[in-house]
Amino acid sequence: MLARQARETGARFTFHSSRAVLHEVTKESLERMVAEGDRCARDLADARVDALVYACLIAVMAQGAGAHDAVEAQLADTSRKNGAPIPVISSAGALVRAIQQLRARRVAIITPYLEPLTQLVVDYLAANDITVVDAISLKVSNNVEVGRLDPYELIALSRQLDTSHADAVVISACVQMPSLPVVERVEHELGLPVLSAATATVFDLLRGLEIEPRVPGAGSLLAGTAPSVASTGG
């Protein structure tokens, strides 16, 4: 997505990463993963990056309501203490903020998670006044297998969602689960704004860097053409 932004605008990006270990996507493993965040932030602060993204949605949401504020503040403090006073974004916070940017109050979601973890996402969004009207859990617990899921299967899955009372659709409530190739197609088919944890994160990142999003082929949110929607109610 950043490469597409660069082609559209001439901007230049470099990408640096530090991985927190995760094998099985369980609540216990996610808690251990969050505990590695400070170490990752120290690694990346050394590269003097301009922004930091914590790119695991469920690891943060599993910590309970409001966790994205605490995680973002903690990592920002760690980065500052290591010479990099920079904005910090979490994919959990980014998804909440992107849905709010759309003024969407009701969403349908697809996750790769086991159902108890999907319920954590539902509860987390509810704590931010966002109602999940329907959810599909793919029940994949192995993190590597999540990354190998076929994004094109999301087209058929999106048709199974009840979107009759939805303002928007989160086609992948997980940064690890691929969805980018089909976001725009599903958006056109459903006639609703379609986003993912990944597109929301890039949207929030670009805004944090004070760059106007211009990412083609990633849905109306990143193209800058998404309408602000009012809740359908019901």
Secondary structure, DSSP 4 states (H G I P E B T S, - for coil): -HHHHHHHH---------PPP-SB--HHHHHHHHHTHHHHHHHHHTTT-S-EEE--HHHHHTT-TTHHHHHHHHHHHHHHHTT----EEEHHHHHHHHHHHTT--EEEEEESS-HHHHHHHHHHHHTTT-EEEEEEE----BHHHHHTS-TTHHHHHHHHS--TT-SEEEEESSSSS--HHHHHHHHHHHTS-EEEHHHHHHHHHHHHTT-----TTS-HHHHT-PPP------
